[in-house]
């Protein structure tokens, strides 16, 4: 956030695990927050991915089931507990970045700036 606020970023490029039919992007956790910051600060936000990442069988991001990781990944470090017993943990692997936040998609076929 600091770098966005201080105008130290010209553009953002992330990868993608999957791109839905409407252009929503499934990518690692934290991607959505970066996209929101970029939009707020009027910074172009691109997704770089092979064309095969586009999945015409998934209509939109809301149709994607988000994988969750095991709780001990955030409640332990090197096998040592760092959180109280019984704490509830939600540990999603992916974010959905809505297509409205994306400036374009960089592929080996060129840059796609809109879906028709």
Secondary structure, DSSP 8 states (H G I E B T S, - for coil): -HHHHTT--SEEEE--SEE-TTS-EEEETTHHHHHHHHHHTT-EEEEE--GGGB-TT--SGGGS---B--THHHHEETTEE-S-TT-----BSEEEE-GGG--EEEETTEEE----
